[in-house]
Amino acid sequence: MASEAKDKKKAASNGGKSKTKVYQNFIAGKWCDAANGQIVENRNPAMWSDLIGTFPHSPKEDVDRAVKSAQKAFKTWRLVPPPQKAKLFFRLVEILTERKEQHAFDMTREMGKPIFETRGDVQEAIDTAWYASGEGYRMFGKTVPSELNNKFNMTIRMPIGVCGLISPWNFPMAIPSWKIIPALMSGNTVVFKPAEMTPLSAHNLIEAILDAGFPPEIVNIVHGSGKEVGTHIVNHPDIPVISFTGSSAVGKVIGRDASYMLKRVSMELGGKNAQIVMNDADLEHAVDCAIWGGFGTTGQRCTATSRVICEEGIHDAFVDKYIKAAKKLKIGYGNNEGITMGPCVSEGQRKSVMDYVEIGKKEDGATLAYGGKALMKGDHADGWFHEPTIFVDVKPNMRIAQEEIFGPVVSVLKAKNFDDALKISNGIDYGLSSAVFTKNVDQAFRSFRDIEAGITYINAATIGAEAHMPFGGMKATGNGHREGGWEVYEFYSETKACYIDYSGKLQRAQIDD
Ligand code: NAD
């Protein structure tokens, strides 16, 4: 563990009595306070008395300054050859790798998921930077035959301008990296607003980018609220590209406003993902994956397994083993040894979980089979902990089977057969991730074809995206764009069709033979 991580661990365990660290925005190539001088506290959700630091609570004027700088920087950054940009991303890989343990520690401290998970979150940023450093040597266009003689056709990719990037708190470094890295690699500049609850991981990423040697003016971070900073980014006339990850409720407003201004907008929103378990599934494996998918990140993943749909023949055995496995989860502060599930990210998030448990208990026919309570005593008294919770006898139309809870609550439903399981799986507004446990190859291929989701796993949990694969969802989960892999580069660049006529005479497409 890095020495600063050790100091912070001490601070965390003594109630955070060390000196409060003051963090800043990075705008126009300089670290600076919010223009209005306001700050907000960042606290540890597992130990609320542990104050991590203060961050700016910026007004919209800070966005204006950031946009001006990013516009100016775009003029030169767009002309830097992609292979030169690639070398900076390679350096970023090295820096993030050196700092991985420290960044993981900080992330666990500010949002709660256990350190083995936050190491994965930082690794996702590293992998995304690796991919970008390779992409810098590709950035392919296409050469296409012309319909006319002595004429050459090709496409090239063009950067677009200033990208406004808005991220949630559950993947505090991975999701910002999915946006910032391809945006910059494509030749754009960035104004980034991270989630209010995870400003430190966002700060760490920006610091690493600057230390890698990128021109400082191309990347700006403006901390602040969604209402003020977020809304101003979305509606700013000089930001032509918006990439947002967050709730569907906010996404609908952003989608409406950004589309009205004819912006390019990518939205990755909520999920209500199902794991289907067929009678022939490997039971132990299906249980392990449903534990990881349902309670990893305390269920606060857009891809969380919040529904398990069991075929009738395996249902009872699955529920029995699932409850036994849930009992083994060790709940606490994720920087402590052996912890497997952290707190909810905030008091409000836990309240929302508690409300859904009450809704579930009142749903006609649903049974609370395990958990159901907030943990408020002993080691848990100073944080926002909640038991892993399992409902059984859940019917597809119940609210706990339809609405995103974003907490450690899983609903188990029964299906008569594979067709019934598919129908239940698809019978929701969302369409992000899905998983099917079966040994039947026909069912595996039918799952790929028939499940209405952007991601389908066979015999693996609904969570666990890889950085070089496209990531995103169908239906109310988004508007059709994808993050990750090669697809996200389409979003951050325009395609230009280029023609060169070397015939020396007028040639008319569609008219001359
Ligand atoms: P949220 O929608 O409350 O906030 C997300 C971000 O948007 C934050 O930075 C917030 O400050 C900002 N924001 C809020 N209101 C805004 C507005 N009116 N205009 C502009 N910006 C605004 O979501 P959250 O609670 O941070 O994250 C949880 C949600 O994110 C869940 O619904 C989850 O499923 C979703 N999520 C989706 C994906 C995905 O890729 N599909 C990944 C992670 C999280």
Boltz pocket constraint, residues with backbone or C-beta under 6 A from the ligand:
constraints:
  - pocket:
      binder: B
      contacts: [[A, 166], [A, 167], [A, 168], [A, 169], [A, 170], [A, 171], [A, 193], [A, 194], [A, 195], [A, 196], [A, 224], [A, 225], [A, 226], [A, 227], [A, 229], [A, 230], [A, 231], [A, 234], [A, 245], [A, 246], [A, 247], [A, 248], [A, 250], [A, 251], [A, 253], [A, 254], [A, 268], [A, 269], [A, 270], [A, 271], [A, 301], [A, 302], [A, 303], [A, 404], [A, 406], [A, 432], [A, 472], [A, 473], [A, 477]]
      max_distance: 6.0
